Amino acid sequence: MTGLDTLAMLFSNVATTNGITVRVAVSFLAEQSDPSINRWFWSYHVRIENGGSRSVQLLSRSWTITDGRGGVHEVHGEGVVGEMPLIAPDGSFDYVSGCPLDTPTGSMAGLIGWSMRMAGRSMSTSRNSRYSRP
């Protein structure tokens, strides 16, 4: 099995824009969930890979989280998990975060904003990730 095969197996949600690949793996966390009080907790592991020839810096993220009843929660802010990493060409950055839902299913879609060093322009890439209870 190649490294790309392993990544594809681990990260089922993948999008590439302008040489930046965003991979997302979603996991249901039963130990942090309590269905008796309508709490289902999900973690998501995001891997951002720079396949371009210049360094890029992650500046912001914007997520729209929708529960199974259509309730929407917006998350916007600078960086991710307190960091604004600079990712070198052929480099990557990983982070893990979580999301509680009031329903056993839902979805998450979003944008990751980044700037390309020495390119004189800002660009963004996006990734959609679907949550569903196992």
N, C-alpha and C positions, 0 to 999 in steps of 0.2 A: 504494500500500500504506500503511495506517495504522500508527501506532506500536504499537497492540495487535496487528495482524497480524504485525509484525516480532517482537514479544516472543513470540507464540505459535509462530512458526517457530524462534526461537532456544532457547526454553525449553519443551521438550515435556512436562515434568512440572509441574503447577500444582495448588495447593490454596489455598482461602481459608477462614479461620475468623475470625469476629468482625471483619471488615474488614481483616485482615492476610493478604496474599497471599504465598505462598512459591513461587518458580519455581526449577526445577533443570534445568540442562543438563549432560549427562554426555559426556565425551570419552575415548576410548582413546588412550593416549600410547605409541605404538610405540617411540619413541626412549628411553623409560625402562623398557621391558619387555624381558624375555629369556625367551621360552618354553622355552629349553633348560634353564633352572634353575627352571621353574615360577613365573615372575614376570610378571604382567600388571598394568600400572599404569593407573589411571583417574584423571582429574581431574573435579571437579564444581564448577560455577559456581552459586552460590546467590544469588538476588536476593530480598530481603524488602521488600515494599511496604506502607506504612501508608495504607490507604484510609479510616481512621477520622477522627474529629474531634479526637482527643487524641494527644499524643506517646506513643510506647511505647518501652520499653528492652528490648533483647535481653539476657537474663540467663544463659541456659544452652542447651546442646544435648545431645542423647542420640541416638546412632546405633547401630543394630544392622546389622552388615555380615555377610552370609552368602555364603560361597563356593559354587561349583558342586557341591561334595561335601557341603554342609550344615554345614561348619565355621562357627562363629559367633564374631565379635569385637565386643565392646561398647566404645563410646567415649562417655564422659560428661565434662562439665566446664562451667566457667563460660564464658560468652561464646562467641565464635567467633574463630579466628585472633588470639587475644590482645586482643580488643576486646569491649566491652559497649556497642554503639552506641545512642544515643538517636535515634529516627527520628521526625521531625516529621510532622504530618498531610500527606498527599500526598507524603511523602518516601520514599526508599528507601535500602537499604544492600546492597552487593554484596560477596561474597567468593569466593575460589577456594581449594580445598584438593584433596588427593589421597588415594588409597587403593590400596595394592598388594593383589593377590589371588594366591593359589596356584593358581587355576584360571582358565580363559579366560572364565568367566561367573560371575555372582553377583548379589546384590541388596543394596540398602541401604534401610532404613526408619528413620524417626526422628521426634523431637520437637524443636521449638525453643520454649524457655520465654521468656516476655516479661512485663513488667508494664506496665500502663497508668498513665501519670502522672495524678495527681489523681483517680483513679477509685476508690481505696481497695480495690482487689482485684487479685489476680493471675490471669492467664489463660495458656493455652498454645495453640499451633497446631502442626499436624503436617504432614509431607510424606513420601510414599514415593517413592523413586527406584529405578529398575531399571537395573542394569548388564548389558550383554551385549557380548561381543566383536564388533566389526564384521566 
